[in-house]
């Protein structure tokens, strides 16, 4: 999973990317398949992961602004 954040007018934009069955080699930065060649990722799994991500980010959008306001000067 990778979250990419970029500034936009009025805030930020967050994009999430998922590579199911793949990882990145930390030495070479190359993609590495981590499941057997004959294994397939069920489309329903990918769909549910995407829906979970939307729900999670919606919930965070509701609570993070007030948490930030309460704690921004405490670090």
Backbone as XML, in Angstrom:
<?xml version="1.0"?>
<chain id="A" units="angstrom">
  <residue number="1" name="UNK">
    <atom name="N" x="0.846" y="-1.171" z="0.000"/>
    <atom name="CA" x="0.000" y="0.000" z="0.000"/>
    <atom name="C" x="0.892" y="1.235" z="0.000"/>
  </residue>
  <residue number="2" name="UNK">
    <atom name="N" x="0.424" y="2.253" z="-0.663"/>
    <atom name="CA" x="1.152" y="3.513" z="-0.735"/>
    <atom name="C" x="0.143" y="4.642" z="-0.677"/>
  </residue>
  <residue number="3" name="UNK">
    <atom name="N" x="0.395" y="5.618" z="0.191"/>
    <atom name="CA" x="-0.412" y="6.832" z="0.225"/>
    <atom name="C" x="0.422" y="7.943" z="-0.412"/>
  </residue>
  <residue number="4" name="UNK">
    <atom name="N" x="-0.163" y="8.650" z="-1.347"/>
    <atom name="CA" x="0.491" y="9.793" z="-1.987"/>
    <atom name="C" x="-0.318" y="11.030" z="-1.628"/>
  </residue>
  <residue number="5" name="UNK">
    <atom name="N" x="0.354" y="12.018" z="-1.046"/>
    <atom name="CA" x="-0.318" y="13.246" z="-0.610"/>
    <atom name="C" x="0.268" y="14.412" z="-1.404"/>
  </residue>
  <residue number="6" name="UNK">
    <atom name="N" x="-0.621" y="15.298" z="-1.867"/>
    <atom name="CA" x="-0.145" y="16.496" z="-2.559"/>
    <atom name="C" x="-1.023" y="17.669" z="-2.164"/>
  </residue>
  <residue number="7" name="UNK">
    <atom name="N" x="-0.424" y="18.855" z="-2.122"/>
    <atom name="CA" x="-1.220" y="20.038" z="-1.778"/>
    <atom name="C" x="-2.167" y="20.418" z="-2.910"/>
  </residue>
  <residue number="8" name="UNK">
    <atom name="N" x="-3.347" y="20.855" z="-2.551"/>
    <atom name="CA" x="-4.336" y="21.399" z="-3.482"/>
    <atom name="C" x="-4.944" y="22.630" z="-2.832"/>
  </residue>
  <residue number="9" name="UNK">
    <atom name="N" x="-5.663" y="23.419" z="-3.608"/>
    <atom name="CA" x="-6.304" y="24.597" z="-3.040"/>
    <atom name="C" x="-7.200" y="24.187" z="-1.872"/>
  </residue>
  <residue number="10" name="UNK">
    <atom name="N" x="-6.976" y="24.796" z="-0.712"/>
    <atom name="CA" x="-7.808" y="24.526" z="0.452"/>
    <atom name="C" x="-7.417" y="23.306" z="1.264"/>
  </residue>
  <residue number="11" name="UNK">
    <atom name="N" x="-6.293" y="22.657" z="0.944"/>
    <atom name="CA" x="-5.909" y="21.494" z="1.741"/>
    <atom name="C" x="-4.967" y="20.561" z="1.007"/>
  </residue>
  <residue number="12" name="UNK">
    <atom name="N" x="-5.235" y="19.268" z="1.127"/>
    <atom name="CA" x="-4.416" y="18.257" z="0.483"/>
    <atom name="C" x="-5.298" y="17.243" z="-0.232"/>
  </residue>
  <residue number="13" name="UNK">
    <atom name="N" x="-4.689" y="16.513" z="-1.124"/>
    <atom name="CA" x="-5.342" y="15.389" z="-1.787"/>
    <atom name="C" x="-4.563" y="14.141" z="-1.409"/>
  </residue>
  <residue number="14" name="UNK">
    <atom name="N" x="-5.274" y="13.099" z="-1.009"/>
    <atom name="CA" x="-4.654" y="11.831" z="-0.644"/>
    <atom name="C" x="-5.106" y="10.768" z="-1.633"/>
  </residue>
  <residue number="15" name="UNK">
    <atom name="N" x="-4.149" y="10.098" z="-2.236"/>
    <atom name="CA" x="-4.446" y="8.974" z="-3.129"/>
    <atom name="C" x="-3.769" y="7.737" z="-2.567"/>
  </residue>
  <residue number="16" name="UNK">
    <atom name="N" x="-4.489" y="6.642" z="-2.531"/>
    <atom name="CA" x="-3.954" y="5.383" z="-2.019"/>
    <atom name="C" x="-3.851" y="4.381" z="-3.160"/>
  </residue>
  <residue number="17" name="UNK">
    <atom name="N" x="-2.762" y="3.632" z="-3.148"/>
    <atom name="CA" x="-2.541" y="2.605" z="-4.163"/>
    <atom name="C" x="-2.228" y="1.294" z="-3.452"/>
  </residue>
  <residue number="18" name="UNK">
    <atom name="N" x="-2.779" y="0.205" z="-3.993"/>
    <atom name="CA" x="-2.574" y="-1.117" z="-3.421"/>
    <atom name="C" x="-2.008" y="-2.043" z="-4.485"/>
  </residue>
  <residue number="19" name="UNK">
    <atom name="N" x="-0.972" y="-2.780" z="-4.125"/>
    <atom name="CA" x="-0.393" y="-3.789" z="-5.001"/>
    <atom name="C" x="-0.585" y="-5.126" z="-4.312"/>
  </residue>
  <residue number="20" name="UNK">
    <atom name="N" x="-1.680" y="-5.801" z="-4.641"/>
    <atom name="CA" x="-1.996" y="-7.070" z="-4.010"/>
    <atom name="C" x="-1.138" y="-8.175" z="-4.617"/>
  </residue>
  <residue number="21" name="UNK">
    <atom name="N" x="-0.406" y="-8.865" z="-3.754"/>
    <atom name="CA" x="0.460" y="-9.941" z="-4.215"/>
    <atom name="C" x="1.862" y="-9.493" z="-4.584"/>
  </residue>
  <residue number="22" name="UNK">
    <atom name="N" x="2.153" y="-8.224" z="-4.409"/>
    <atom name="CA" x="3.472" y="-7.681" z="-4.745"/>
    <atom name="C" x="4.039" y="-6.893" z="-3.575"/>
  </residue>
  <residue number="23" name="UNK">
    <atom name="N" x="5.330" y="-6.752" z="-3.543"/>
    <atom name="CA" x="6.027" y="-5.951" z="-2.552"/>
    <atom name="C" x="7.160" y="-5.224" z="-3.270"/>
  </residue>
  <residue number="24" name="UNK">
    <atom name="N" x="7.896" y="-4.409" z="-2.560"/>
    <atom name="CA" x="9.041" y="-3.704" z="-3.136"/>
    <atom name="C" x="10.295" y="-4.148" z="-2.396"/>
  </residue>
  <residue number="25" name="UNK">
    <atom name="N" x="11.298" y="-4.560" z="-3.142"/>
    <atom name="CA" x="12.585" y="-4.913" z="-2.551"/>
    <atom name="C" x="13.234" y="-3.625" z="-2.037"/>
  </residue>
  <residue number="26" name="UNK">
    <atom name="N" x="13.524" y="-3.576" z="-0.745"/>
    <atom name="CA" x="14.051" y="-2.349" z="-0.146"/>
    <atom name="C" x="15.480" y="-2.040" z="-0.593"/>
  </residue>
  <residue number="27" name="UNK">
    <atom name="N" x="16.195" y="-3.031" z="-1.095"/>
    <atom name="CA" x="17.555" y="-2.801" z="-1.589"/>
    <atom name="C" x="17.554" y="-2.254" z="-3.015"/>
  </residue>
  <residue number="28" name="UNK">
    <atom name="N" x="16.765" y="-2.877" z="-3.870"/>
    <atom name="CA" x="16.790" y="-2.522" z="-5.296"/>
    <atom name="C" x="15.639" y="-1.610" z="-5.701"/>
  </residue>
  <residue number="29" name="UNK">
    <atom name="N" x="14.632" y="-1.503" z="-4.844"/>
    <atom name="CA" x="13.421" y="-0.720" z="-5.124"/>
    <atom name="C" x="12.630" y="-1.282" z="-6.303"/>
  </residue>
  <residue number="30" name="UNK">
    <atom name="N" x="12.849" y="-2.545" z="-6.611"/>
    <atom name="CA" x="12.145" y="-3.220" z="-7.699"/>
    <atom name="C" x="10.935" y="-3.970" z="-7.155"/>
  </residue>
  <residue number="31" name="UNK">
    <atom name="N" x="9.870" y="-4.090" z="-7.965"/>
    <atom name="CA" x="8.717" y="-4.882" z="-7.514"/>
    <atom name="C" x="9.074" y="-6.368" z="-7.443"/>
  </residue>
  <residue number="32" name="UNK">
    <atom name="N" x="8.535" y="-7.036" z="-6.429"/>
    <atom name="CA" x="8.784" y="-8.457" z="-6.223"/>
    <atom name="C" x="7.445" y="-9.146" z="-5.987"/>
  </residue>
  <residue number="33" name="UNK">
    <atom name="N" x="7.162" y="-10.157" z="-6.758"/>
    <atom name="CA" x="5.925" y="-10.925" z="-6.558"/>
    <atom name="C" x="6.091" y="-11.763" z="-5.299"/>
  </residue>
  <residue number="34" name="UNK">
    <atom name="N" x="5.126" y="-11.709" z="-4.388"/>
    <atom name="CA" x="5.238" y="-12.407" z="-3.109"/>
    <atom name="C" x="4.195" y="-13.516" z="-2.960"/>
  </residue>
  <residue number="35" name="UNK">
    <atom name="N" x="3.501" y="-13.815" z="-4.042"/>
    <atom name="CA" x="2.575" y="-14.943" z="-4.047"/>
    <atom name="C" x="2.962" y="-15.850" z="-5.209"/>
  </residue>
  <residue number="36" name="UNK">
    <atom name="N" x="2.581" y="-17.129" z="-5.167"/>
    <atom name="CA" x="2.942" y="-18.038" z="-6.261"/>
    <atom name="C" x="2.433" y="-17.527" z="-7.614"/>
  </residue>
  <residue number="37" name="UNK">
    <atom name="N" x="3.170" y="-17.869" z="-8.669"/>
    <atom name="CA" x="2.812" y="-17.411" z="-10.021"/>
    <atom name="C" x="1.403" y="-17.817" z="-10.432"/>
  </residue>
  <residue number="38" name="UNK">
    <atom name="N" x="0.924" y="-18.971" z="-9.941"/>
    <atom name="CA" x="-0.406" y="-19.426" z="-10.336"/>
    <atom name="C" x="-1.522" y="-18.895" z="-9.425"/>
  </residue>
  <residue number="39" name="UNK">
    <atom name="N" x="-1.157" y="-18.134" z="-8.400"/>
    <atom name="CA" x="-2.163" y="-17.573" z="-7.488"/>
    <atom name="C" x="-2.797" y="-16.338" z="-8.111"/>
  </residue>
  <residue number="40" name="UNK">
    <atom name="N" x="-4.074" y="-16.169" z="-7.863"/>
    <atom name="CA" x="-4.791" y="-15.001" z="-8.375"/>
    <atom name="C" x="-5.477" y="-14.290" z="-7.208"/>
  </residue>
  <residue number="41" name="UNK">
    <atom name="N" x="-5.571" y="-12.989" z="-7.307"/>
    <atom name="CA" x="-6.254" y="-12.189" z="-6.303"/>
    <atom name="C" x="-7.714" y="-12.080" z="-6.717"/>
  </residue>
  <residue number="42" name="UNK">
    <atom name="N" x="-8.592" y="-12.473" z="-5.840"/>
    <atom name="CA" x="-10.028" y="-12.402" z="-6.080"/>
    <atom name="C" x="-10.444" y="-10.938" z="-6.232"/>
  </residue>
  <residue number="43" name="UNK">
    <atom name="N" x="-11.179" y="-10.634" z="-7.292"/>
    <atom name="CA" x="-11.642" y="-9.267" z="-7.516"/>
    <atom name="C" x="-12.480" y="-8.737" z="-6.371"/>
  </residue>
  <residue number="44" name="UNK">
    <atom name="N" x="-13.199" y="-9.609" z="-5.693"/>
    <atom name="CA" x="-14.008" y="-9.189" z="-4.549"/>
    <atom name="C" x="-13.131" y="-8.688" z="-3.404"/>
  </residue>
  <residue number="45" name="UNK">
    <atom name="N" x="-11.976" y="-9.298" z="-3.220"/>
    <atom name="CA" x="-11.033" y="-8.841" z="-2.189"/>
    <atom name="C" x="-10.581" y="-7.419" z="-2.501"/>
  </residue>
  <residue number="46" name="UNK">
    <atom name="N" x="-10.226" y="-7.167" z="-3.735"/>
    <atom name="CA" x="-9.784" y="-5.830" z="-4.135"/>
    <atom name="C" x="-10.911" y="-4.812" z="-3.960"/>
  </residue>
  <residue number="47" name="UNK">
    <atom name="N" x="-12.109" y="-5.183" z="-4.338"/>
    <atom name="CA" x="-13.263" y="-4.282" z="-4.192"/>
    <atom name="C" x="-13.504" y="-3.939" z="-2.726"/>
  </residue>
  <residue number="48" name="UNK">
    <atom name="N" x="-13.460" y="-4.938" z="-1.855"/>
    <atom name="CA" x="-13.690" y="-4.700" z="-0.424"/>
    <atom name="C" x="-12.591" y="-3.845" z="0.188"/>
  </residue>
  <residue number="49" name="UNK">
    <atom name="N" x="-11.362" y="-4.037" z="-0.260"/>
    <atom name="CA" x="-10.262" y="-3.213" z="0.229"/>
    <atom name="C" x="-10.473" y="-1.758" z="-0.166"/>
  </residue>
  <residue number="50" name="UNK">
    <atom name="N" x="-10.894" y="-1.529" z="-1.391"/>
    <atom name="CA" x="-11.181" y="-0.161" z="-1.835"/>
    <atom name="C" x="-12.311" y="0.475" z="-1.051"/>
  </residue>
  <residue number="51" name="UNK">
    <atom name="N" x="-13.380" y="-0.279" z="-0.803"/>
    <atom name="CA" x="-14.507" y="0.251" z="-0.021"/>
    <atom name="C" x="-14.099" y="0.535" z="1.419"/>
  </residue>
  <residue number="52" name="UNK">
    <atom name="N" x="-13.284" y="-0.353" z="1.987"/>
    <atom name="CA" x="-12.776" y="-0.116" z="3.343"/>
    <atom name="C" x="-11.965" y="1.180" z="3.387"/>
  </residue>
  <residue number="53" name="UNK">
    <atom name="N" x="-11.141" y="1.400" z="2.378"/>
    <atom name="CA" x="-10.310" y="2.589" z="2.335"/>
    <atom name="C" x="-11.159" y="3.861" z="2.280"/>
  </residue>
  <residue number="54" name="UNK">
    <atom name="N" x="-12.214" y="3.842" z="1.479"/>
    <atom name="CA" x="-13.111" y="4.998" z="1.398"/>
    <atom name="C" x="-13.754" y="5.263" z="2.754"/>
  </residue>
  <residue number="55" name="UNK">
    <atom name="N" x="-14.232" y="4.211" z="3.405"/>
    <atom name="CA" x="-14.864" y="4.364" z="4.720"/>
    <atom name="C" x="-13.867" y="4.905" z="5.745"/>
  </residue>
  <residue number="56" name="UNK">
    <atom name="N" x="-12.654" y="4.343" z="5.754"/>
    <atom name="CA" x="-11.637" y="4.772" z="6.706"/>
    <atom name="C" x="-11.277" y="6.244" z="6.498"/>
  </residue>
  <residue number="57" name="UNK">
    <atom name="N" x="-11.052" y="6.648" z="5.259"/>
    <atom name="CA" x="-10.664" y="8.033" z="5.005"/>
    <atom name="C" x="-11.809" y="9.001" z="5.293"/>
  </residue>
  <residue number="58" name="UNK">
    <atom name="N" x="-13.036" y="8.589" z="5.052"/>
    <atom name="CA" x="-14.192" y="9.422" z="5.393"/>
    <atom name="C" x="-14.264" y="9.639" z="6.895"/>
  </residue>
  <residue number="59" name="UNK">
    <atom name="N" x="-14.058" y="8.570" z="7.659"/>
    <atom name="CA" x="-14.065" y="8.697" z="9.122"/>
    <atom name="C" x="-12.925" y="9.591" z="9.600"/>
  </residue>
  <residue number="60" name="UNK">
    <atom name="N" x="-11.743" y="9.408" z="9.035"/>
    <atom name="CA" x="-10.610" y="10.242" z="9.437"/>
    <atom name="C" x="-10.837" y="11.706" z="9.083"/>
  </residue>
  <residue number="61" name="UNK">
    <atom name="N" x="-11.473" y="11.966" z="7.955"/>
    <atom name="CA" x="-11.760" y="13.351" z="7.567"/>
    <atom name="C" x="-12.684" y="14.025" z="8.576"/>
  </residue>
  <residue number="62" name="UNK">
    <atom name="N" x="-13.504" y="13.239" z="9.235"/>
    <atom name="CA" x="-14.412" y="13.794" z="10.237"/>
    <atom name="C" x="-13.698" y="14.131" z="11.547"/>
  </residue>
  <residue number="63" name="UNK">
    <atom name="N" x="-12.711" y="13.322" z="11.952"/>
    <atom name="CA" x="-12.107" y="13.510" z="13.274"/>
    <atom name="C" x="-10.740" y="14.196" z="13.267"/>
  </residue>
  <residue number="64" name="UNK">
    <atom name="N" x="-9.989" y="14.073" z="12.188"/>
    <atom name="CA" x="-8.628" y="14.618" z="12.211"/>
    <atom name="C" x="-8.553" y="16.137" z="12.333"/>
  </residue>
  <residue number="65" name="UNK">
    <atom name="N" x="-9.410" y="16.922" z="11.697"/>
    <atom name="CA" x="-9.277" y="18.371" z="11.866"/>
    <atom name="C" x="-9.376" y="18.820" z="13.325"/>
  </residue>
  <residue number="66" name="UNK">
    <atom name="N" x="-10.316" y="18.272" z="14.078"/>
    <atom name="CA" x="-10.431" y="18.680" z="15.488"/>
    <atom name="C" x="-9.274" y="18.137" z="16.320"/>
  </residue>
  <residue number="67" name="UNK">
    <atom name="N" x="-8.808" y="16.932" z="16.032"/>
    <atom name="CA" x="-7.649" y="16.395" z="16.751"/>
    <atom name="C" x="-6.411" y="17.246" z="16.489"/>
  </residue>
  <residue number="68" name="UNK">
    <atom name="N" x="-6.240" y="17.652" z="15.260"/>
    <atom name="CA" x="-5.103" y="18.511" z="14.931"/>
    <atom name="C" x="-5.204" y="19.845" z="15.672"/>
  </residue>
  <residue number="69" name="UNK">
    <atom name="N" x="-6.381" y="20.457" z="15.648"/>
    <atom name="CA" x="-6.567" y="21.745" z="16.308"/>
    <atom name="C" x="-6.256" y="21.644" z="17.814"/>
  </residue>
  <residue number="70" name="UNK">
    <atom name="N" x="-6.647" y="20.533" z="18.416"/>
    <atom name="CA" x="-6.434" y="20.346" z="19.854"/>
    <atom name="C" x="-4.965" y="20.080" z="20.198"/>
  </residue>
  <residue number="71" name="UNK">
    <atom name="N" x="-4.206" y="19.503" z="19.283"/>
    <atom name="CA" x="-2.872" y="19.020" z="19.616"/>
    <atom name="C" x="-1.727" y="19.668" z="18.853"/>
  </residue>
  <residue number="72" name="UNK">
    <atom name="N" x="-1.985" y="20.583" z="17.944"/>
    <atom name="CA" x="-0.938" y="21.088" z="17.071"/>
    <atom name="C" x="0.189" y="21.796" z="17.796"/>
  </residue>
  <residue number="73" name="UNK">
    <atom name="N" x="-0.066" y="22.359" z="18.957"/>
    <atom name="CA" x="0.978" y="23.080" z="19.699"/>
    <atom name="C" x="1.613" y="22.244" z="20.792"/>
  </residue>
  <residue number="74" name="UNK">
    <atom name="N" x="1.336" y="20.954" z="20.842"/>
    <atom name="CA" x="1.844" y="20.095" z="21.914"/>
    <atom name="C" x="3.073" y="19.295" z="21.520"/>
  </residue>
  <residue number="75" name="UNK">
    <atom name="N" x="3.604" y="19.518" z="20.328"/>
    <atom name="CA" x="4.761" y="18.752" z="19.898"/>
    <atom name="C" x="5.977" y="19.633" z="19.766"/>
  </residue>
</chain>
